[in-house]
Amino acid sequence: MTPFDPENRRVHRRVVMEKDTRICHGGGAARARILNISVGGAGLQMEMRLPDSTEITVEIENIGLIPARIVRQMADGVAVKFEFSEEKEQQLIRQIAGLVARKRREQFHVVS
């Protein structure tokens, strides 16, 4: 997808990752796996199905619980849009920047 692709509605760059997490919703809590994350939202792999527009919270390591809303269904889970304070947004930006830097270091790591 190019930045001019009309099918690509994403505003923020995604970072692919696989990180276990926990989500909470009106009916309780469940385990999930973060497949990708950006400042705007995340792709979550979950065994349970929750409908679009369901409000949940996603536990993000070193940040805490982030309110989110399910915006679409995926084959193996859901896509969520984060709905958080500016302070939490800044924490997430710093954490994602750290993930990107670590991935770049790993990509160019040379073993002698």
Secondary structure by P-SEA (a helix, b strand, c coil): cccccccccccbbbbbbbbbbccccccbbbbbbbccccccbbbbbccccccccccbbbbbccccbbbbbbcccccccbbbbbbccaaaaaaaaaaaaaaaaaaaaaaacccc
